[in-house]
Amino acid sequence: MKTFYSKSLLSLVFTAIIAFLFVLFFVSGCKEQDPLRKGRIQIEYWELWTGFEYQAMKDLVDKFNRSQDEIYVKMLSISQIDRKILISTAGGVPPDIAGLMPGFIPQFADKNALEPLDPLMDIIGVKKEDYIDIYWQLGNYNGTQYALPSTPAVLALHYNKDILRSVGLDPENPPQTIEELDAMAEKMMVKRDELNYDRLGFIQTSPGWWNYAWVYFFGGKWFDGENITANCPENIRAFEWIESYAKKYGSRQLQNFTGGFTSPNFDSAENPFFAERLGMVFQGVWLSNFIDKYNPDMDWAITSFPSEGGRLKDSVMAECNLLVIPKGAKHRIEAAKFLGFIQKPENLQYLALKHTKFIPLKLANDIDYTDHPNPHIKEFVRLAQSENIFSVPWIPIWTEMDGEISNALQAVWLQKMTAREVLDHAQERLEDKWDEYKRIKKAIEKQ
């Protein structure tokens, strides 16, 4: 299979030059003098994490380096990691192992930018049956395994129980339907003046990171495996629901509340949920880290996000940090050995505890969570195995699709277009992009 990176040989050459300069800077400019390196095969590991998340994996890297004398893993935190992996792979100088988010797996696999892991599974030492289904699936494209999970996540509705109590709502009975969510949100609203709210119950743009997710709670989807489905009836109903918030609360007032279309202050005491100015928020299992940091006295709980009419029980979204071996990695076998080390239950559990998550293995059901820092971790584990769990649309043009979805939601949020108009427009644009992608791929494969 020919590699499918760009539309022309010229652009491929250009990316190769950039890749060489990029890797030369990072790899040559960051050499360590760790005595453990001497006489070993060094593998480069790129990760997107920073802060405490990076440090947790760095602890395991150090543990691996101390555990044997054959391989030395050098870990780097890399911004815009998806772009830099593609560039370095095109230039023939990729890292040996890297962290990616699920949405990039179809794109990278379809561009022949990842090494299949199936031939390396004996070295890695794992099998499909070990994993909670969704987290194995997120590393698989067209029947080939390209990635394995490091830390999994579930996204659910987090709600402030004190705010519910303060407006006469029962905190032990969170919303089960979209209609109940809307009614509870309206009851929690506190208006300051004509242009500002002191408190809102819920809004779809805080934090504004998963704009594609809302349609799934209405039974919708963006891609059916072959065709773009942006303007299907379920999606239109979901965007009409989003539109109803803009009409009810006011586009300008909502922007004043969040500080913009996408909330800019997530890791901050100014985050409206931590500041108790937002009663409910759609967020991931990791949120407990930040609640503990900015409002440790908050009384909060979680539930699956409600669905239209309550038709979808335990409808939740899956995310996951994944580990891949980029195509052309010079030390595939050594990278596979390190990947196998990370997949050991005790090492996955170390990461999970540091990130306040759970392990992606079915063993998660049997772990004692008494001392886990996330008080609702058992419920997250249960939700991870729901039959109504969903994830990012599994399409090689996900980056372009994500941009179109965000533009569509913003147009509705600002009341510039109706839900139907914006999704008809998105359908047309995404069909064109999907057709173009398939045409270019077919032409390159014929070369």
C-alpha positions as a Markdown table, in Angstrom:
| # | Residue | x | y | z |
|---|---|---|---|---|
| 1 | Met | 0.0 | 0.0 | 0.0 |
| 2 | Lys | 1.3 | 3.4 | -1.0 |
| 3 | Thr | 1.7 | 6.1 | 1.7 |
| 4 | Phe | -1.0 | 8.7 | 1.4 |
| 5 | Tyr | 0.2 | 11.9 | 2.9 |
| 6 | Ser | -0.5 | 14.8 | 0.6 |
| 7 | Lys | -1.8 | 15.9 | -2.7 |
| 8 | Ser | 1.5 | 16.3 | -4.5 |
| 9 | Leu | 5.0 | 15.1 | -4.5 |
| 10 | Leu | 6.2 | 18.7 | -3.9 |
| 11 | Ser | 4.3 | 19.0 | -0.6 |
| 12 | Leu | 5.6 | 15.6 | 0.5 |
| 13 | Val | 9.2 | 16.7 | -0.1 |
| 14 | Phe | 8.5 | 19.9 | 1.8 |
| 15 | Thr | 7.1 | 18.0 | 4.8 |
| 16 | Ala | 10.1 | 15.7 | 4.7 |
| 17 | Ile | 12.4 | 18.7 | 5.0 |
| 18 | Ile | 10.4 | 20.1 | 7.9 |
| 19 | Ala | 10.4 | 16.7 | 9.6 |
| 20 | Phe | 14.1 | 16.4 | 9.4 |
| 21 | Leu | 14.7 | 19.9 | 10.9 |
| 22 | Phe | 12.0 | 19.3 | 13.6 |
| 23 | Val | 13.5 | 16.0 | 14.7 |
| 24 | Leu | 17.0 | 17.3 | 14.5 |
| 25 | Phe | 16.0 | 20.1 | 16.9 |
| 26 | Phe | 14.1 | 18.0 | 19.4 |
| 27 | Val | 16.2 | 14.9 | 19.4 |
| 28 | Ser | 19.7 | 16.4 | 19.1 |
| 29 | Gly | 18.9 | 19.4 | 21.2 |
| 30 | Cys | 17.5 | 17.5 | 24.2 |
| 31 | Lys | 20.1 | 14.8 | 24.8 |
| 32 | Glu | 20.3 | 13.6 | 28.4 |
| 33 | Gln | 23.3 | 12.4 | 30.3 |
| 34 | Asp | 21.5 | 9.7 | 32.3 |
| 35 | Pro | 24.0 | 7.0 | 33.0 |
| 36 | Leu | 21.3 | 4.4 | 32.3 |
| 37 | Arg | 21.5 | 5.3 | 28.6 |
| 38 | Lys | 25.0 | 3.9 | 28.1 |
| 39 | Gly | 25.2 | 0.8 | 25.9 |
| 40 | Arg | 21.4 | 0.6 | 25.3 |
| 41 | Ile | 19.1 | 1.0 | 22.4 |
| 42 | Gln | 17.4 | 4.3 | 22.8 |
| 43 | Ile | 13.8 | 4.7 | 21.7 |
| 44 | Glu | 12.0 | 8.1 | 21.4 |
| 45 | Tyr | 8.6 | 8.4 | 23.0 |
| 46 | Trp | 6.5 | 11.4 | 22.2 |
| 47 | Glu | 3.5 | 12.2 | 24.4 |
| 48 | Leu | 0.9 | 15.0 | 24.3 |
| 49 | Trp | 0.6 | 15.2 | 28.1 |
| 50 | Thr | 2.0 | 18.0 | 30.3 |
| 51 | Gly | 1.9 | 18.6 | 34.1 |
| 52 | Phe | 0.8 | 15.8 | 36.4 |
| 53 | Glu | -0.4 | 13.6 | 33.6 |
| 54 | Tyr | 3.0 | 13.8 | 31.9 |
| 55 | Gln | 4.8 | 13.1 | 35.2 |
| 56 | Ala | 2.7 | 10.0 | 35.9 |
| 57 | Met | 3.9 | 8.4 | 32.6 |
| 58 | Lys | 7.4 | 9.7 | 33.2 |
| 59 | Asp | 7.4 | 7.7 | 36.4 |
| 60 | Leu | 6.6 | 4.6 | 34.5 |
| 61 | Val | 9.3 | 5.4 | 31.9 |
| 62 | Asp | 11.8 | 5.7 | 34.7 |
| 63 | Lys | 10.6 | 2.4 | 36.2 |
| 64 | Phe | 11.0 | 0.7 | 32.8 |
| 65 | Asn | 14.5 | 2.1 | 32.3 |
| 66 | Arg | 15.5 | 0.8 | 35.7 |
| 67 | Ser | 13.9 | -2.6 | 35.2 |
| 68 | Gln | 16.2 | -3.9 | 32.4 |
| 69 | Asp | 19.5 | -3.0 | 30.7 |
| 70 | Glu | 18.6 | -3.4 | 27.0 |
| 71 | Ile | 16.4 | -0.4 | 26.2 |
| 72 | Tyr | 16.4 | 3.2 | 27.2 |
| 73 | Val | 13.2 | 5.2 | 26.7 |
| 74 | Lys | 13.5 | 8.9 | 26.2 |
| 75 | Met | 10.2 | 10.7 | 26.7 |
| 76 | Leu | 9.3 | 14.1 | 25.3 |
| 77 | Ser | 6.1 | 16.2 | 25.8 |
| 78 | Ile | 5.1 | 17.4 | 22.3 |
| 79 | Ser | 2.6 | 20.1 | 21.4 |
| 80 | Gln | 0.5 | 19.5 | 18.2 |
| 81 | Ile | 1.6 | 15.9 | 18.4 |
| 82 | Asp | -0.6 | 14.7 | 15.6 |
| 83 | Arg | 0.8 | 17.1 | 13.0 |
| 84 | Lys | 4.4 | 16.4 | 14.1 |
| 85 | Ile | 4.0 | 12.7 | 13.9 |
| 86 | Leu | 2.7 | 12.9 | 10.4 |
| 87 | Ile | 5.5 | 15.3 | 9.4 |
| 88 | Ser | 8.3 | 13.2 | 11.0 |
| 89 | Thr | 6.8 | 10.0 | 9.5 |
| 90 | Ala | 6.7 | 11.6 | 6.0 |
| 91 | Gly | 10.3 | 12.6 | 6.5 |
| 92 | Gly | 11.4 | 9.1 | 7.5 |
| 93 | Val | 12.4 | 10.1 | 11.1 |
| 94 | Pro | 9.4 | 9.2 | 13.3 |
| 95 | Pro | 9.5 | 8.6 | 17.0 |
| 96 | Asp | 9.5 | 4.9 | 18.0 |
| 97 | Ile | 6.3 | 5.3 | 20.1 |
| 98 | Ala | 3.8 | 8.1 | 20.6 |
| 99 | Gly | 0.6 | 9.0 | 22.2 |
| 100 | Leu | -2.5 | 9.9 | 20.1 |
| 101 | Met | -6.2 | 10.5 | 20.7 |
| 102 | Pro | -8.8 | 8.2 | 19.0 |
| 103 | Gly | -10.0 | 10.5 | 16.3 |
| 104 | Phe | -6.6 | 10.4 | 14.6 |
| 105 | Ile | -6.4 | 6.6 | 14.3 |
| 106 | Pro | -8.5 | 6.3 | 11.1 |
| 107 | Gln | -6.6 | 9.2 | 9.5 |
| 108 | Phe | -3.2 | 7.9 | 10.4 |
| 109 | Ala | -4.0 | 4.3 | 9.5 |
| 110 | Asp | -5.5 | 5.2 | 6.2 |
| 111 | Lys | -2.4 | 7.2 | 5.4 |
| 112 | Asn | -0.2 | 4.3 | 6.2 |
| 113 | Ala | 1.4 | 6.3 | 9.0 |
| 114 | Leu | 1.1 | 3.6 | 11.7 |
| 115 | Glu | 2.7 | 0.2 | 12.2 |
| 116 | Pro | 0.1 | -2.5 | 12.7 |
| 117 | Leu | 0.4 | -4.0 | 16.1 |
| 118 | Asp | -1.0 | -7.4 | 15.3 |
| 119 | Pro | 2.4 | -8.9 | 14.3 |
| 120 | Leu | 3.9 | -7.6 | 17.6 |
| 121 | Met | 1.2 | -8.9 | 19.9 |
| 122 | Asp | 3.3 | -11.9 | 21.1 |
| 123 | Ile | 6.0 | -9.4 | 22.2 |
| 124 | Ile | 3.4 | -7.0 | 23.7 |
| 125 | Gly | 1.8 | -9.9 | 25.5 |
| 126 | Val | -1.9 | -8.8 | 25.4 |
| 127 | Lys | -5.1 | -10.0 | 23.7 |
| 128 | Lys | -8.4 | -8.4 | 22.8 |
| 129 | Glu | -10.3 | -10.4 | 25.5 |
| 130 | Asp | -8.3 | -8.5 | 28.2 |
| 131 | Tyr | -9.9 | -5.2 | 27.5 |
| 132 | Ile | -13.1 | -3.4 | 28.0 |
| 133 | Asp | -14.5 | -3.6 | 24.5 |
| 134 | Ile | -14.7 | 0.1 | 23.6 |
| 135 | Tyr | -11.0 | 0.8 | 24.5 |
| 136 | Trp | -9.8 | -2.1 | 22.3 |
| 137 | Gln | -12.1 | -0.8 | 19.4 |
| 138 | Leu | -10.7 | 2.7 | 19.6 |
| 139 | Gly | -7.3 | 1.4 | 18.5 |
| 140 | Asn | -8.7 | -0.7 | 15.7 |
| 141 | Tyr | -9.3 | 0.4 | 12.1 |
| 142 | Asn | -10.7 | -1.9 | 9.4 |
| 143 | Gly | -9.8 | -5.0 | 11.5 |
| 144 | Thr | -6.2 | -4.1 | 12.2 |
| 145 | Gln | -5.0 | -3.1 | 15.6 |
| 146 | Tyr | -2.9 | 0.1 | 15.5 |
| 147 | Ala | -3.1 | 1.3 | 19.0 |
| 148 | Leu | -3.4 | 0.2 | 22.7 |
| 149 | Pro | -4.9 | 2.3 | 25.5 |
| 150 | Ser | -3.0 | 3.9 | 28.3 |
| 151 | Thr | -5.7 | 5.8 | 30.2 |
| 152 | Pro | -9.3 | 5.5 | 29.3 |
| 153 | Ala | -12.1 | 7.9 | 30.0 |
| 154 | Val | -15.9 | 8.2 | 30.1 |
| 155 | Leu | -17.7 | 11.5 | 29.7 |
| 156 | Ala | -20.9 | 12.0 | 31.7 |
| 157 | Leu | -23.1 | 14.7 | 33.3 |
| 158 | His | -21.5 | 16.1 | 36.4 |
| 159 | Tyr | -23.8 | 18.1 | 38.7 |
| 160 | Asn | -23.6 | 20.2 | 41.8 |
| 161 | Lys | -25.9 | 18.7 | 44.4 |
| 162 | Asp | -26.0 | 21.8 | 46.6 |
| 163 | Ile | -27.3 | 23.9 | 43.7 |
| 164 | Leu | -30.0 | 21.4 | 43.0 |
| 165 | Arg | -31.0 | 21.5 | 46.7 |
| 166 | Ser | -31.0 | 25.3 | 46.7 |
| 167 | Val | -33.7 | 25.4 | 44.1 |
| 168 | Gly | -35.8 | 22.6 | 45.5 |
| 169 | Leu | -34.6 | 19.8 | 43.3 |
| 170 | Asp | -33.8 | 16.3 | 44.5 |
| 171 | Pro | -30.0 | 15.8 | 44.1 |
| 172 | Glu | -30.6 | 12.0 | 44.2 |
| 173 | Asn | -32.7 | 12.2 | 41.1 |
| 174 | Pro | -30.7 | 13.8 | 38.2 |
| 175 | Pro | -32.3 | 14.3 | 34.8 |
| 176 | Gln | -33.1 | 11.2 | 32.8 |
| 177 | Thr | -34.4 | 13.0 | 29.7 |
| 178 | Ile | -33.4 | 16.0 | 27.7 |
| 179 | Glu | -36.7 | 17.6 | 28.6 |
| 180 | Glu | -35.9 | 17.1 | 32.4 |
| 181 | Leu | -32.4 | 18.6 | 31.9 |
| 182 | Asp | -33.9 | 21.7 | 30.3 |
| 183 | Ala | -36.5 | 22.2 | 33.0 |
| 184 | Met | -33.9 | 21.7 | 35.8 |
| 185 | Ala | -31.4 | 24.0 | 34.0 |
| 186 | Glu | -34.0 | 26.8 | 33.8 |
| 187 | Lys | -34.8 | 26.4 | 37.5 |
| 188 | Met | -31.2 | 26.9 | 38.4 |
| 189 | Met | -30.7 | 30.0 | 36.3 |
| 190 | Val | -30.1 | 33.3 | 38.2 |
| 191 | Lys | -30.1 | 36.5 | 36.1 |
| 192 | Arg | -28.0 | 39.5 | 37.1 |
| 193 | Asp | -29.2 | 42.0 | 34.5 |
| 194 | Glu | -30.3 | 42.1 | 30.9 |
| 195 | Leu | -26.9 | 41.1 | 29.6 |
| 196 | Asn | -25.5 | 38.8 | 32.3 |
| 197 | Tyr | -26.2 | 35.7 | 34.3 |
| 198 | Asp | -24.9 | 35.0 | 37.8 |
| 199 | Arg | -25.7 | 31.3 | 37.3 |
| 200 | Leu | -26.9 | 29.0 | 34.7 |
| 201 | Gly | -28.0 | 25.4 | 35.0 |
| 202 | Phe | -26.4 | 24.0 | 31.8 |
| 203 | Ile | -25.0 | 25.1 | 28.5 |
| 204 | Gln | -23.7 | 23.1 | 25.5 |
| 205 | Thr | -20.6 | 25.3 | 25.1 |
| 206 | Ser | -18.9 | 24.8 | 28.4 |
| 207 | Pro | -16.3 | 23.7 | 27.8 |
| 208 | Gly | -17.1 | 23.4 | 24.1 |
| 209 | Trp | -14.7 | 20.5 | 23.4 |
| 210 | Trp | -17.0 | 17.8 | 22.1 |
| 211 | Asn | -19.4 | 19.6 | 19.8 |
| 212 | Tyr | -20.0 | 16.4 | 17.8 |
| 213 | Ala | -21.3 | 14.5 | 20.9 |
| 214 | Trp | -24.8 | 16.1 | 21.3 |
| 215 | Val | -26.4 | 14.3 | 18.3 |
| 216 | Tyr | -25.8 | 10.9 | 19.9 |
| 217 | Phe | -28.2 | 11.7 | 22.7 |
| 218 | Phe | -30.9 | 12.1 | 20.1 |
| 219 | Gly | -30.0 | 8.8 | 18.3 |
| 220 | Gly | -28.0 | 10.6 | 15.6 |
| 221 | Lys | -24.6 | 10.2 | 14.0 |
| 222 | Trp | -22.2 | 12.0 | 11.6 |
| 223 | Phe | -21.0 | 9.0 | 9.6 |
| 224 | Asp | -22.6 | 5.6 | 9.0 |
| 225 | Gly | -19.4 | 3.9 | 7.9 |
| 226 | Glu | -19.8 | 4.8 | 4.2 |
| 227 | Asn | -21.8 | 8.0 | 4.0 |
| 228 | Ile | -21.9 | 11.4 | 5.7 |
| 229 | Thr | -25.1 | 11.8 | 7.7 |
| 230 | Ala | -24.8 | 15.4 | 9.0 |
| 231 | Asn | -28.4 | 16.4 | 8.2 |
| 232 | Cys | -30.2 | 13.3 | 9.3 |
| 233 | Pro | -33.4 | 14.0 | 11.3 |
| 234 | Glu | -31.9 | 13.0 | 14.6 |
| 235 | Asn | -29.0 | 15.5 | 14.1 |
| 236 | Ile | -31.4 | 18.2 | 13.2 |
| 237 | Arg | -33.4 | 17.7 | 16.4 |
| 238 | Ala | -30.2 | 17.8 | 18.4 |
| 239 | Phe | -29.2 | 21.1 | 16.8 |
| 240 | Glu | -32.7 | 22.5 | 17.3 |
| 241 | Trp | -32.2 | 21.7 | 21.0 |
| 242 | Ile | -28.9 | 23.7 | 21.0 |
| 243 | Glu | -30.7 | 26.5 | 19.1 |
| 244 | Ser | -33.4 | 26.6 | 21.8 |
| 245 | Tyr | -30.8 | 27.5 | 24.4 |
| 246 | Ala | -29.5 | 30.4 | 22.3 |
| 247 | Lys | -33.1 | 31.6 | 21.9 |
| 248 | Lys | -34.1 | 31.2 | 25.5 |
| 249 | Tyr | -31.0 | 32.6 | 27.2 |
| 250 | Gly | -29.7 | 34.9 | 24.5 |
| 251 | Ser | -26.6 | 34.4 | 22.3 |
| 252 | Arg | -24.8 | 37.5 | 23.5 |
| 253 | Gln | -25.6 | 36.8 | 27.2 |
| 254 | Leu | -24.3 | 33.2 | 26.9 |
| 255 | Gln | -21.1 | 34.5 | 25.4 |
| 256 | Asn | -20.7 | 36.9 | 28.2 |
| 257 | Phe | -21.2 | 34.1 | 30.6 |
| 258 | Thr | -18.6 | 31.8 | 29.1 |
| 259 | Gly | -16.1 | 34.4 | 27.8 |
| 260 | Gly | -16.4 | 33.1 | 24.3 |
| 261 | Phe | -17.7 | 30.3 | 22.1 |
| 262 | Thr | -15.3 | 27.8 | 23.8 |
| 263 | Ser | -14.8 | 28.3 | 27.5 |
| 264 | Pro | -11.2 | 29.6 | 27.9 |
| 265 | Asn | -10.7 | 29.0 | 31.6 |
| 266 | Phe | -11.1 | 25.3 | 32.2 |
| 267 | Asp | -8.0 | 24.8 | 34.5 |
| 268 | Ser | -8.9 | 27.8 | 36.7 |
| 269 | Ala | -10.9 | 28.8 | 39.7 |
| 270 | Glu | -12.9 | 30.9 | 37.2 |
| 271 | Asn | -14.3 | 27.8 | 35.6 |
| 272 | Pro | -18.0 | 28.3 | 36.0 |
| 273 | Phe | -18.6 | 24.8 | 37.3 |
| 274 | Phe | -15.8 | 25.0 | 39.9 |
| 275 | Ala | -17.0 | 28.5 | 40.9 |
| 276 | Glu | -20.6 | 27.1 | 41.3 |
| 277 | Arg | -22.0 | 29.4 | 38.6 |
| 278 | Leu | -22.9 | 26.4 | 36.5 |
| 279 | Gly | -25.0 | 23.6 | 37.9 |
| 280 | Met | -24.3 | 20.8 | 35.4 |
| 281 | Val | -21.6 | 20.1 | 32.9 |
| 282 | Phe | -20.7 | 17.4 | 30.4 |
| 283 | Gln | -17.2 | 16.3 | 31.3 |
| 284 | Gly | -14.8 | 13.4 | 31.7 |
| 285 | Val | -13.7 | 11.2 | 34.6 |
| 286 | Trp | -10.6 | 13.4 | 35.0 |
| 287 | Leu | -12.7 | 16.3 | 36.3 |
| 288 | Ser | -12.4 | 15.2 | 39.9 |
| 289 | Asn | -8.7 | 16.3 | 39.8 |
| 290 | Phe | -9.7 | 19.8 | 39.1 |
| 291 | Ile | -12.7 | 19.8 | 41.5 |
| 292 | Asp | -10.3 | 18.8 | 44.3 |
| 293 | Lys | -7.9 | 21.6 | 43.2 |
| 294 | Tyr | -10.3 | 24.4 | 42.9 |
| 295 | Asn | -13.4 | 23.5 | 45.0 |
| 296 | Pro | -12.7 | 20.5 | 47.2 |
| 297 | Asp | -15.8 | 21.2 | 49.3 |
| 298 | Met | -18.2 | 20.8 | 46.4 |
| 299 | Asp | -20.9 | 18.2 | 46.8 |
| 300 | Trp | -21.1 | 16.6 | 43.4 |
| 301 | Ala | -22.2 | 13.5 | 41.6 |
| 302 | Ile | -22.4 | 12.1 | 38.1 |
| 303 | Thr | -24.9 | 10.4 | 35.8 |
| 304 | Ser | -25.1 | 9.3 | 32.2 |
| 305 | Phe | -26.1 | 12.3 | 30.0 |
| 306 | Pro | -29.9 | 12.2 | 29.4 |
| 307 | Ser | -31.3 | 11.3 | 26.0 |
| 308 | Glu | -34.2 | 12.6 | 24.0 |
| 309 | Gly | -37.3 | 11.1 | 25.7 |
| 310 | Gly | -35.1 | 8.9 | 27.8 |
| 311 | Arg | -34.9 | 6.4 | 25.0 |
| 312 | Leu | -31.2 | 5.7 | 25.4 |
| 313 | Lys | -30.2 | 4.2 | 28.8 |
| 314 | Asp | -26.7 | 5.0 | 30.0 |
| 315 | Ser | -25.7 | 6.9 | 26.9 |
| 316 | Val | -22.1 | 8.0 | 27.5 |
| 317 | Met | -19.1 | 9.0 | 25.4 |
| 318 | Ala | -15.8 | 7.2 | 25.5 |
| 319 | Glu | -12.4 | 8.9 | 25.1 |
| 320 | Cys | -9.0 | 7.3 | 25.5 |
| 321 | Asn | -5.3 | 8.1 | 25.4 |
| 322 | Leu | -3.7 | 5.6 | 23.0 |
| 323 | Leu | -0.2 | 4.4 | 22.3 |
| 324 | Val | 1.0 | 3.8 | 18.7 |
| 325 | Ile | 4.2 | 2.9 | 16.8 |
| 326 | Pro | 4.5 | 5.3 | 13.9 |
| 327 | Lys | 5.3 | 3.9 | 10.4 |
| 328 | Gly | 9.0 | 3.5 | 9.8 |
| 329 | Ala | 10.0 | 3.5 | 13.5 |
| 330 | Lys | 13.6 | 2.3 | 13.7 |
| 331 | His | 13.1 | 0.3 | 16.9 |
| 332 | Arg | 9.7 | -1.4 | 16.5 |
| 333 | Ile | 10.6 | -4.4 | 18.6 |
| 334 | Glu | 12.0 | -2.3 | 21.5 |
| 335 | Ala | 8.9 | -0.1 | 21.3 |
| 336 | Ala | 6.7 | -3.1 | 21.5 |
| 337 | Lys | 8.5 | -4.3 | 24.6 |
| 338 | Phe | 7.9 | -0.9 | 26.2 |
| 339 | Leu | 4.3 | -0.9 | 25.1 |
| 340 | Gly | 3.9 | -4.3 | 26.7 |
| 341 | Phe | 5.4 | -3.0 | 30.0 |
| 342 | Ile | 2.8 | -0.2 | 30.1 |
| 343 | Gln | 0.0 | -2.6 | 29.5 |
| 344 | Lys | 0.8 | -4.6 | 32.6 |
| 345 | Pro | -2.2 | -4.2 | 35.0 |
| 346 | Glu | -0.1 | -2.7 | 37.8 |
| 347 | Asn | 1.3 | -0.1 | 35.5 |
| 348 | Leu | -2.0 | 0.8 | 34.0 |
| 349 | Gln | -3.4 | 1.1 | 37.6 |
| 350 | Tyr | -0.6 | 3.4 | 38.6 |
| 351 | Leu | -1.5 | 5.8 | 35.7 |
| 352 | Ala | -5.2 | 5.5 | 36.5 |
| 353 | Leu | -4.7 | 6.5 | 40.1 |
| 354 | Lys | -2.5 | 9.4 | 39.2 |
| 355 | His | -5.0 | 10.6 | 36.6 |
| 356 | Thr | -8.0 | 9.7 | 38.8 |
| 357 | Lys | -9.3 | 7.3 | 36.1 |
| 358 | Phe | -9.6 | 3.6 | 35.8 |
| 359 | Ile | -7.8 | 0.9 | 33.9 |
| 360 | Pro | -9.0 | -0.1 | 30.3 |
| 361 | Leu | -8.9 | -3.8 | 31.3 |
| 362 | Lys | -11.9 | -5.9 | 32.3 |
| 363 | Leu | -10.0 | -6.3 | 35.6 |
| 364 | Ala | -11.4 | -2.8 | 36.3 |
| 365 | Asn | -14.6 | -4.6 | 37.5 |
| 366 | Asp | -12.7 | -6.4 | 40.3 |
| 367 | Ile | -10.5 | -3.6 | 41.7 |
| 368 | Asp | -11.1 | -2.3 | 45.3 |
| 369 | Tyr | -11.8 | 1.4 | 44.8 |
| 370 | Thr | -12.0 | 2.3 | 48.5 |
| 371 | Asp | -9.0 | 4.6 | 48.4 |
| 372 | His | -9.5 | 5.9 | 44.8 |
| 373 | Pro | -9.3 | 9.7 | 44.6 |
| 374 | Asn | -12.4 | 9.9 | 42.4 |
| 375 | Pro | -15.4 | 9.1 | 44.6 |
| 376 | His | -17.6 | 8.1 | 41.6 |
| 377 | Ile | -15.0 | 5.9 | 39.9 |
| 378 | Lys | -17.1 | 2.7 | 40.1 |
| 379 | Glu | -19.9 | 4.3 | 38.3 |
| 380 | Phe | -17.6 | 5.4 | 35.5 |
| 381 | Val | -16.3 | 1.8 | 35.2 |
| 382 | Arg | -19.9 | 0.6 | 34.9 |
| 383 | Leu | -20.8 | 3.2 | 32.3 |
| 384 | Ala | -17.7 | 2.3 | 30.2 |
| 385 | Gln | -19.4 | -1.0 | 29.5 |
| 386 | Ser | -22.8 | 0.4 | 28.5 |
| 387 | Glu | -24.3 | -0.8 | 25.3 |
| 388 | Asn | -25.0 | 2.8 | 24.4 |
| 389 | Ile | -21.4 | 4.0 | 24.7 |
| 390 | Phe | -20.2 | 6.0 | 21.7 |
| 391 | Ser | -17.0 | 7.7 | 20.6 |
| 392 | Val | -15.6 | 10.0 | 17.9 |
| 393 | Pro | -16.8 | 9.5 | 14.3 |
| 394 | Trp | -14.6 | 6.8 | 12.8 |
| 395 | Ile | -13.6 | 8.5 | 9.6 |
| 396 | Pro | -10.2 | 9.4 | 8.1 |
| 397 | Ile | -11.3 | 13.1 | 7.5 |
| 398 | Trp | -12.1 | 13.6 | 11.2 |
| 399 | Thr | -10.1 | 16.8 | 11.5 |
| 400 | Glu | -12.1 | 18.4 | 8.7 |
| 401 | Met | -15.3 | 17.0 | 10.1 |
| 402 | Asp | -14.6 | 18.3 | 13.5 |
| 403 | Gly | -14.0 | 21.8 | 12.1 |
| 404 | Glu | -17.3 | 21.7 | 10.2 |
| 405 | Ile | -19.3 | 20.6 | 13.2 |
| 406 | Ser | -17.8 | 23.3 | 15.4 |
| 407 | Asn | -18.6 | 25.9 | 12.7 |
| 408 | Ala | -22.1 | 24.6 | 12.4 |
| 409 | Leu | -22.7 | 24.7 | 16.2 |
| 410 | Gln | -21.4 | 28.2 | 16.5 |
| 411 | Ala | -23.6 | 29.4 | 13.7 |
| 412 | Val | -26.7 | 28.0 | 15.5 |
| 413 | Trp | -25.4 | 29.3 | 18.9 |
| 414 | Leu | -25.1 | 32.8 | 17.5 |
| 415 | Gln | -28.5 | 32.4 | 15.7 |
| 416 | Lys | -27.0 | 33.1 | 12.3 |
| 417 | Met | -28.6 | 30.0 | 10.7 |
| 418 | Thr | -31.3 | 27.6 | 11.7 |
| 419 | Ala | -30.5 | 24.0 | 12.7 |
| 420 | Arg | -31.7 | 22.6 | 9.4 |
| 421 | Glu | -29.9 | 25.3 | 7.3 |
| 422 | Val | -26.6 | 24.8 | 9.1 |
| 423 | Leu | -26.7 | 21.0 | 8.8 |
| 424 | Asp | -27.7 | 21.0 | 5.2 |
| 425 | His | -24.7 | 23.2 | 4.6 |
| 426 | Ala | -22.4 | 20.9 | 6.6 |
| 427 | Gln | -23.7 | 17.9 | 4.7 |
| 428 | Glu | -22.8 | 19.4 | 1.4 |
| 429 | Arg | -19.4 | 20.5 | 2.5 |
| 430 | Leu | -18.5 | 17.3 | 4.2 |
| 431 | Glu | -19.7 | 15.2 | 1.2 |
| 432 | Asp | -17.4 | 17.2 | -1.0 |
| 433 | Lys | -14.5 | 16.7 | 1.4 |
| 434 | Trp | -15.2 | 13.0 | 1.7 |
| 435 | Asp | -15.5 | 12.5 | -2.0 |
| 436 | Glu | -12.2 | 14.4 | -2.6 |
| 437 | Tyr | -10.4 | 12.4 | 0.0 |
| 438 | Lys | -11.5 | 9.1 | -1.6 |
| 439 | Arg | -10.6 | 10.3 | -5.0 |
| 440 | Ile | -7.1 | 11.4 | -4.0 |
| 441 | Lys | -6.5 | 8.1 | -2.1 |
| 442 | Lys | -7.6 | 6.1 | -5.1 |
| 443 | Ala | -5.3 | 8.1 | -7.5 |
| 444 | Ile | -2.3 | 7.6 | -5.2 |
| 445 | Glu | -2.9 | 3.9 | -4.8 |
| 446 | Lys | -2.9 | 3.5 | -8.6 |
| 447 | Gln | 0.5 | 5.1 | -8.9 |
